[in-house]
Amino acid sequence: MSQRTIDLDHAATTALDPLVLEAMLPYFTEQAGNPSSIHHQGRAALQALDDARELVAAVLGATMREIIFTSSGSEANNLAIKGVALAQQQRGKGRHLITSAIEHHAVLHTVEYLQAFGFEATILPVDRHGLIRPADLQAALRPDTVLVSLMYANNEIGTIQPIAELGAICRAHDVPFHTDAVQAAGSLPLNVETLNVDLLTLTAHKFYGPKGVGALYVRRGTPLLPQINGGGQERRRRAGTENVPGIVGLAAALRRAEERREWYVAHCSNLRDRLIAGVLEQVPNTQLNGDLRQRLPNNVNLAFAGIEGESLLLLLDQHGICASSGSACTSGSLDPSHVLVACGLTPEQAISSVRFSVGKDITAADIDLLLTLLPDMVARLRAVALPYREPEPTLSVA
Ligand SMILES: *Cc1c(COP(=O)(O)O)cnc(C)c1O
Protein backbone atom coordinates (compact mmCIF):
# COMPACT_ATOMS: atom_id res chain seq x y z
CA MET A 1 0.00 0.00 0.00
CA SER A 2 1.50 3.28 -0.99
CA GLN A 3 1.22 6.03 1.59
CA ARG A 4 0.25 9.59 0.82
CA THR A 5 3.09 12.03 0.29
CA ILE A 6 3.07 15.01 2.62
CA ASP A 7 5.10 17.67 0.84
CA LEU A 8 6.61 20.02 3.39
CA ASP A 9 9.29 21.16 0.94
CA HIS A 10 7.48 23.87 -1.01
CA ALA A 11 10.46 26.22 -0.74
CA ALA A 12 12.40 23.78 -2.95
CA THR A 13 9.69 23.54 -5.60
CA THR A 14 5.92 23.21 -6.02
CA ALA A 15 3.78 20.88 -8.12
CA LEU A 16 2.24 22.43 -11.22
CA ASP A 17 -1.28 23.75 -10.65
CA PRO A 18 -3.61 21.73 -12.98
CA LEU A 19 -5.16 24.94 -14.35
CA VAL A 20 -1.70 26.23 -15.22
CA LEU A 21 -0.96 23.00 -17.07
CA GLU A 22 -4.21 23.43 -18.99
CA ALA A 23 -3.20 26.96 -20.04
CA MET A 24 0.18 25.68 -21.22
CA LEU A 25 -0.87 22.58 -23.17
CA PRO A 26 -1.93 24.18 -26.50
CA TYR A 27 1.51 25.81 -26.83
CA PHE A 28 3.21 22.42 -27.02
CA THR A 29 1.03 21.20 -29.87
CA GLU A 30 -1.53 23.13 -31.96
CA GLN A 31 0.06 26.49 -31.15
CA ALA A 32 3.70 25.51 -31.42
CA GLY A 33 4.83 28.51 -33.46
CA ASN A 34 8.09 30.42 -33.03
CA PRO A 35 7.33 34.00 -31.91
CA SER A 36 10.00 35.28 -34.32
CA SER A 37 8.27 33.80 -37.40
CA ILE A 38 6.17 36.19 -39.46
CA HIS A 39 3.50 33.66 -40.50
CA HIS A 40 0.24 33.19 -38.62
CA GLN A 41 1.62 30.49 -36.32
CA GLY A 42 4.47 32.76 -35.28
CA ARG A 43 2.08 35.66 -34.73
CA ALA A 44 -0.11 33.49 -32.48
CA ALA A 45 2.92 32.53 -30.38
CA LEU A 46 4.00 36.18 -30.22
CA GLN A 47 0.52 37.12 -29.06
CA ALA A 48 0.73 34.54 -26.25
CA LEU A 49 4.13 35.91 -25.29
CA ASP A 50 2.83 39.49 -25.27
CA ASP A 51 -0.19 38.52 -23.17
CA ALA A 52 2.06 36.77 -20.65
CA ARG A 53 4.43 39.73 -20.54
CA GLU A 54 1.56 42.15 -20.00
CA LEU A 55 0.22 40.06 -17.14
CA VAL A 56 3.59 39.80 -15.39
CA ALA A 57 4.17 43.53 -15.89
CA ALA A 58 0.75 44.33 -14.39
CA VAL A 59 1.44 42.26 -11.26
CA LEU A 60 4.80 44.02 -10.79
CA GLY A 61 3.44 47.50 -11.57
CA ALA A 62 5.87 47.63 -14.51
CA THR A 63 5.65 47.98 -18.28
CA MET A 64 5.99 45.12 -20.77
CA ARG A 65 9.37 46.34 -22.02
CA GLU A 66 10.78 45.98 -18.52
CA ILE A 67 10.16 42.19 -18.36
CA ILE A 68 12.75 39.68 -19.61
CA PHE A 69 11.88 35.99 -19.60
CA THR A 70 14.69 33.60 -18.66
CA SER A 71 15.20 29.88 -18.12
CA SER A 72 15.20 30.07 -14.30
CA GLY A 73 15.58 32.18 -11.21
CA SER A 74 19.29 31.37 -11.32
CA GLU A 75 19.59 32.75 -14.86
CA ALA A 76 17.63 35.88 -13.91
CA ASN A 77 19.99 36.48 -10.97
CA ASN A 78 23.03 35.95 -13.22
CA LEU A 79 21.65 38.33 -15.83
CA ALA A 80 20.83 40.99 -13.23
CA ILE A 81 24.22 40.89 -11.54
CA LYS A 82 26.61 40.23 -14.44
CA GLY A 83 24.50 42.26 -16.83
CA VAL A 84 24.47 45.40 -14.69
CA ALA A 85 28.02 45.00 -13.29
CA LEU A 86 29.57 44.65 -16.75
CA ALA A 87 27.50 47.48 -18.25
CA GLN A 88 28.51 49.78 -15.39
CA GLN A 89 32.16 48.80 -15.70
CA GLN A 90 31.99 49.53 -19.43
CA ARG A 91 30.75 53.01 -18.60
CA GLY A 92 33.59 53.54 -16.13
CA LYS A 93 31.25 53.70 -13.14
CA GLY A 94 33.31 51.40 -10.95
CA ARG A 95 33.57 47.77 -9.91
CA HIS A 96 32.15 47.52 -6.38
CA LEU A 97 29.18 45.27 -5.59
CA ILE A 98 27.17 44.87 -2.39
CA THR A 99 25.21 41.76 -1.41
CA SER A 100 24.46 39.86 1.80
CA ALA A 101 25.77 36.73 3.49
CA ILE A 102 22.41 34.91 3.28
CA GLU A 103 21.72 35.17 -0.47
CA HIS A 104 20.91 32.16 -2.63
CA HIS A 105 24.01 30.66 -4.26
CA ALA A 106 22.79 31.94 -7.64
CA VAL A 107 23.62 35.41 -6.26
CA LEU A 108 26.62 34.64 -4.04
CA HIS A 109 28.46 32.50 -6.58
CA THR A 110 27.78 35.05 -9.32
CA VAL A 111 29.32 37.79 -7.19
CA GLU A 112 32.30 35.51 -6.44
CA TYR A 113 32.69 34.85 -10.16
CA LEU A 114 32.85 38.59 -10.86
CA GLN A 115 35.42 38.99 -8.08
CA ALA A 116 37.67 36.66 -10.04
CA PHE A 117 37.48 39.21 -12.88
CA GLY A 118 38.47 42.21 -10.77
CA PHE A 119 35.21 43.27 -9.13
CA GLU A 120 35.20 43.98 -5.41
CA ALA A 121 32.36 42.94 -3.14
CA THR A 122 31.07 43.87 0.29
CA ILE A 123 29.04 41.05 1.85
CA LEU A 124 26.65 42.54 4.41
CA PRO A 125 26.20 40.57 7.64
CA VAL A 126 22.80 39.78 9.16
CA ASP A 127 21.61 39.81 12.77
CA ARG A 128 20.74 36.56 14.55
CA HIS A 129 17.28 36.55 13.00
CA GLY A 130 18.70 36.91 9.52
CA LEU A 131 17.83 40.59 9.07
CA ILE A 132 20.03 43.05 7.19
CA ARG A 133 20.53 46.35 9.03
CA PRO A 134 19.86 49.31 6.71
CA ALA A 135 22.67 51.24 8.46
CA ASP A 136 25.12 48.56 7.27
CA LEU A 137 24.04 49.10 3.67
CA GLN A 138 24.33 52.86 4.11
CA ALA A 139 27.89 52.44 5.44
CA ALA A 140 28.94 50.01 2.69
CA LEU A 141 27.95 52.22 -0.28
CA ARG A 142 30.93 53.81 -2.07
CA PRO A 143 31.30 56.17 -5.00
CA ASP A 144 32.33 53.18 -7.15
CA THR A 145 29.42 50.93 -6.07
CA VAL A 146 27.67 49.78 -9.24
CA LEU A 147 24.99 47.38 -7.94
CA VAL A 148 23.34 46.25 -4.71
CA SER A 149 21.65 42.79 -4.65
CA LEU A 150 19.67 41.85 -1.52
CA MET A 151 17.02 39.16 -1.38
CA TYR A 152 13.38 39.90 -0.53
CA ALA A 153 12.74 36.74 1.52
CA ASN A 154 15.18 34.01 2.43
CA ASN A 155 14.62 30.47 1.15
CA GLU A 156 16.00 28.71 4.23
CA ILE A 157 14.75 30.70 7.22
CA GLY A 158 11.99 32.75 5.58
CA THR A 159 13.26 36.09 6.88
CA ILE A 160 11.72 39.05 5.02
CA GLN A 161 14.02 42.03 4.46
CA PRO A 162 12.90 45.69 4.62
CA ILE A 163 13.28 45.94 0.84
CA ALA A 164 11.55 49.32 0.38
CA GLU A 165 13.83 50.90 2.97
CA LEU A 166 16.97 49.28 1.52
CA GLY A 167 15.86 50.34 -1.96
CA ALA A 168 15.36 53.95 -0.85
CA ILE A 169 18.95 54.03 0.40
CA CYS A 170 20.25 52.76 -2.97
CA ARG A 171 18.11 55.26 -4.85
CA ALA A 172 19.45 58.15 -2.75
CA HIS A 173 22.94 57.07 -3.92
CA ASP A 174 21.82 56.48 -7.49
CA VAL A 175 22.91 52.83 -7.36
CA PRO A 176 20.80 50.15 -9.12
CA PHE A 177 19.09 47.80 -6.66
CA HIS A 178 18.31 44.15 -7.45
CA THR A 179 16.19 41.86 -5.32
CA ASP A 180 15.77 38.08 -5.60
CA ALA A 181 12.02 37.84 -4.98
CA VAL A 182 11.78 34.12 -5.80
CA GLN A 183 10.45 33.11 -2.38
CA ALA A 184 8.29 36.20 -2.00
CA ALA A 185 6.03 35.58 -5.01
CA GLY A 186 2.61 34.39 -3.93
CA SER A 187 3.15 35.52 -0.34
CA LEU A 188 4.26 39.17 -0.46
CA PRO A 189 3.40 42.25 -2.55
CA LEU A 190 5.57 42.51 -5.68
CA ASN A 191 4.99 46.10 -6.80
CA VAL A 192 8.38 47.42 -7.92
CA GLU A 193 7.42 51.05 -7.24
CA THR A 194 6.51 50.48 -3.60
CA LEU A 195 9.55 48.24 -3.19
CA ASN A 196 11.98 50.81 -4.70
CA VAL A 197 13.70 48.14 -6.77
CA ASP A 198 15.33 48.40 -10.22
CA LEU A 199 15.67 44.67 -10.90
CA LEU A 200 13.59 41.79 -9.53
CA THR A 201 13.89 38.02 -10.02
CA LEU A 202 11.05 35.48 -10.20
CA THR A 203 10.88 31.78 -11.04
CA ALA A 204 7.64 29.97 -11.88
CA HIS A 205 8.25 26.66 -10.12
CA LYS A 206 8.18 28.26 -6.67
CA PHE A 207 4.56 29.39 -7.14
CA TYR A 208 2.89 26.33 -8.74
CA GLY A 209 4.17 27.08 -12.23
CA PRO A 210 6.48 24.98 -14.44
CA LYS A 211 10.18 24.39 -13.81
CA GLY A 212 12.72 25.94 -16.15
CA VAL A 213 11.23 29.39 -16.64
CA GLY A 214 11.91 32.64 -14.81
CA ALA A 215 11.59 36.37 -15.26
CA LEU A 216 13.70 39.42 -14.59
CA TYR A 217 12.20 42.88 -14.19
CA VAL A 218 14.65 45.59 -15.29
CA ARG A 219 13.63 49.21 -14.71
CA ARG A 220 13.73 51.37 -17.83
CA GLY A 221 17.11 53.11 -18.12
CA THR A 222 19.02 50.55 -16.03
CA PRO A 223 22.29 49.68 -17.80
CA LEU A 224 22.32 45.97 -18.71
CA LEU A 225 24.47 43.84 -21.02
CA PRO A 226 23.01 40.55 -22.33
CA GLN A 227 24.61 37.40 -20.93
CA ILE A 228 23.31 35.12 -23.67
CA ASN A 229 24.20 36.46 -27.10
CA GLY A 230 22.60 35.45 -30.34
CA GLY A 231 19.26 36.47 -31.82
CA GLY A 232 17.33 39.61 -30.99
CA GLN A 233 14.80 38.05 -28.61
CA GLU A 234 13.69 39.84 -25.44
CA ARG A 235 14.64 43.21 -26.95
CA ARG A 236 18.21 42.02 -27.45
CA ARG A 237 18.73 41.34 -23.78
CA ARG A 238 18.42 37.53 -23.82
CA ALA A 239 18.92 35.53 -27.00
CA GLY A 240 17.23 32.19 -27.65
CA THR A 241 13.83 31.08 -28.89
CA GLU A 242 11.36 31.79 -26.12
CA ASN A 243 9.96 28.95 -24.01
CA VAL A 244 6.41 29.85 -25.00
CA PRO A 245 4.54 27.15 -23.01
CA GLY A 246 6.73 27.85 -19.98
CA ILE A 247 6.21 31.60 -20.20
CA VAL A 248 2.45 31.14 -20.59
CA GLY A 249 2.62 28.90 -17.52
CA LEU A 250 4.65 31.42 -15.52
CA ALA A 251 2.11 34.16 -16.23
CA ALA A 252 -0.91 31.93 -15.48
CA ALA A 253 0.70 30.77 -12.22
CA LEU A 254 1.57 34.33 -11.19
CA ARG A 255 -1.98 35.48 -11.87
CA ARG A 256 -3.39 32.65 -9.73
CA ALA A 257 -0.83 33.29 -7.00
CA GLU A 258 -1.85 36.96 -6.87
CA GLU A 259 -5.57 36.15 -6.92
CA ARG A 260 -5.32 33.85 -3.94
CA ARG A 261 -2.51 35.63 -2.09
CA GLU A 262 -4.63 36.79 0.82
CA TRP A 263 -6.08 33.31 1.32
CA TYR A 264 -2.63 31.72 0.86
CA VAL A 265 -0.99 33.88 3.50
CA ALA A 266 -3.75 33.12 6.03
CA HIS A 267 -3.78 29.40 5.19
CA CYS A 268 -0.01 28.96 5.34
CA SER A 269 0.62 31.09 8.39
CA ASN A 270 -1.99 29.10 10.35
CA LEU A 271 -0.17 25.88 9.49
CA ARG A 272 3.22 27.46 10.15
CA ASP A 273 2.21 28.71 13.59
CA ARG A 274 0.56 25.40 14.46
CA LEU A 275 3.77 23.55 13.61
CA ILE A 276 6.06 25.96 15.42
CA ALA A 277 3.93 25.97 18.59
CA GLY A 278 3.52 22.19 18.53
CA VAL A 279 7.22 21.45 18.11
CA LEU A 280 8.42 23.97 20.69
CA GLU A 281 5.91 22.53 23.14
CA GLN A 282 6.48 18.83 22.48
CA VAL A 283 10.16 18.54 21.54
CA PRO A 284 12.56 19.74 24.24
CA ASN A 285 15.80 21.58 23.36
CA THR A 286 14.48 22.88 20.08
CA GLN A 287 14.73 26.43 18.76
CA LEU A 288 13.19 28.35 15.89
CA ASN A 289 15.67 29.75 13.37
CA GLY A 290 14.91 33.08 11.68
CA ASP A 291 12.62 35.88 12.76
CA LEU A 292 9.27 35.25 14.45
CA ARG A 293 7.45 38.16 12.77
CA GLN A 294 9.39 39.14 9.61
CA ARG A 295 8.84 35.65 8.25
CA LEU A 296 7.34 34.07 5.15
CA PRO A 297 3.94 32.54 5.90
CA ASN A 298 5.04 29.09 4.75
CA ASN A 299 8.44 28.75 6.43
CA VAL A 300 9.40 26.82 9.57
CA ASN A 301 13.07 26.21 10.33
CA LEU A 302 13.98 24.44 13.55
CA ALA A 303 17.21 23.39 15.24
CA PHE A 304 16.85 20.09 17.11
CA ALA A 305 19.86 20.15 19.43
CA GLY A 306 22.06 17.08 19.33
CA ILE A 307 20.91 15.44 16.10
CA GLU A 308 21.79 15.64 12.45
CA GLY A 309 18.94 17.17 10.46
CA GLU A 310 19.67 14.81 7.56
CA SER A 311 18.96 11.76 9.72
CA LEU A 312 15.61 13.22 10.70
CA LEU A 313 14.84 13.82 7.01
CA LEU A 314 15.42 10.13 6.29
CA LEU A 315 13.10 9.02 9.11
CA LEU A 316 10.42 11.45 7.95
CA ASP A 317 10.78 10.22 4.39
CA GLN A 318 9.92 6.69 5.56
CA HIS A 319 6.52 8.13 6.52
CA GLY A 320 6.10 9.92 3.19
CA ILE A 321 6.98 13.31 4.66
CA CYS A 322 9.30 15.52 2.59
CA ALA A 323 11.31 18.27 4.27
CA SER A 324 14.74 19.76 3.77
CA SER A 325 17.96 20.70 5.52
CA GLY A 326 20.13 23.59 4.45
CA SER A 327 23.22 21.47 4.59
CA ALA A 328 24.63 19.94 1.45
CA CYS A 329 26.17 16.53 1.89
CA THR A 330 29.41 16.44 -0.05
CA SER A 331 31.72 13.44 0.02
CA GLY A 332 30.38 12.20 3.34
CA SER A 333 30.93 15.46 5.21
CA LEU A 334 28.09 17.79 6.15
CA ASP A 335 28.49 21.43 5.12
CA PRO A 336 26.57 23.62 7.53
CA SER A 337 24.19 26.07 5.82
CA HIS A 338 25.84 29.41 5.06
CA VAL A 339 22.58 31.12 6.00
CA LEU A 340 22.37 29.60 9.49
CA VAL A 341 26.08 30.20 10.10
CA ALA A 342 25.62 33.85 9.04
CA CYS A 343 22.87 34.11 11.70
CA GLY A 344 25.44 33.07 14.29
CA LEU A 345 24.53 29.42 14.72
CA THR A 346 27.38 27.05 15.50
CA PRO A 347 28.09 24.38 12.84
CA GLU A 348 26.47 21.83 15.22
CA GLN A 349 23.31 23.91 15.50
CA ALA A 350 23.21 24.48 11.76
CA ILE A 351 23.57 20.78 11.01
CA SER A 352 20.80 19.99 13.51
CA SER A 353 18.33 22.20 11.62
CA VAL A 354 15.44 21.17 9.38
CA ARG A 355 13.23 23.32 7.16
CA PHE A 356 9.53 22.58 6.75
CA SER A 357 7.76 24.66 4.11
CA VAL A 358 3.99 24.33 3.79
CA GLY A 359 1.77 25.10 0.78
CA LYS A 360 -1.73 25.32 -0.61
CA ASP A 361 -2.70 21.64 -0.28
CA ILE A 362 -1.28 21.03 3.19
CA THR A 363 -3.88 20.63 5.94
CA ALA A 364 -3.91 20.98 9.71
CA ALA A 365 -4.24 17.17 9.84
CA ASP A 366 -0.92 16.85 7.98
CA ILE A 367 0.76 19.09 10.56
CA ASP A 368 -0.83 17.10 13.39
CA LEU A 369 0.43 13.84 11.89
CA LEU A 370 3.94 15.31 11.76
CA LEU A 371 3.56 16.42 15.36
CA THR A 372 2.66 12.89 16.46
CA LEU A 373 5.84 11.54 14.85
CA LEU A 374 8.48 14.18 15.60
CA PRO A 375 8.95 13.91 19.39
CA ASP A 376 9.71 10.20 19.20
CA MET A 377 11.94 10.47 16.13
CA VAL A 378 14.03 13.23 17.68
CA ALA A 379 14.31 11.31 20.96
CA ARG A 380 15.47 8.17 19.09
CA LEU A 381 18.08 10.10 17.14
CA ARG A 382 19.33 11.82 20.29
CA ALA A 383 19.66 8.46 22.03
CA VAL A 384 22.02 7.13 19.36
CA ALA A 385 23.83 10.41 18.58
CA LEU A 386 27.52 10.71 19.32
CA PRO A 387 28.52 14.14 20.57
CA TYR A 388 29.18 16.24 17.50
CA ARG A 389 32.83 17.04 16.81
CA GLU A 390 34.54 19.13 14.22
CA PRO A 391 36.33 16.88 11.70
CA GLU A 392 40.01 16.38 12.54
CA PRO A 393 42.32 18.44 10.36
CA THR A 394 44.20 16.23 7.93
CA LEU A 395 47.79 15.81 9.06
CA SER A 396 50.33 16.39 6.36
CA VAL A 397 53.44 14.28 6.77
CA ALA A 398 56.60 16.13 5.82
C1 LIG B 1 14.84 28.49 -5.90
C2 LIG B 1 15.54 29.78 -5.72
C3 LIG B 1 16.35 30.32 -6.73
C4 LIG B 1 16.68 29.57 -7.99
O1 LIG B 1 15.63 29.47 -8.87
P1 LIG B 1 15.73 28.35 -10.05
O2 LIG B 1 14.60 28.68 -10.95
O3 LIG B 1 15.58 27.04 -9.34
O4 LIG B 1 17.06 28.52 -10.69
C5 LIG B 1 16.91 31.55 -6.54
N1 LIG B 1 16.70 32.23 -5.40
C6 LIG B 1 15.94 31.76 -4.41
C7 LIG B 1 15.74 32.58 -3.18
C8 LIG B 1 15.34 30.52 -4.53
O5 LIG B 1 14.61 30.03 -3.52
The ligand as an ORCA input file, in Angstrom:
! r2SCAN-3c Opt
* xyz 0 1
  C      14.845     28.487     -5.896
  C      15.542     29.785     -5.724
  C      16.347     30.317     -6.728
  C      16.682     29.565     -7.994
  O      15.628     29.470     -8.869
  P      15.730     28.348    -10.055
  O      14.604     28.677    -10.945
  O      15.577     27.040     -9.345
  O      17.056     28.521    -10.686
  C      16.914     31.552     -6.540
  N      16.700     32.234     -5.401
  C      15.940     31.763     -4.405
  C      15.739     32.577     -3.182
  C      15.343     30.516     -4.526
  O      14.606     30.034     -3.523
*
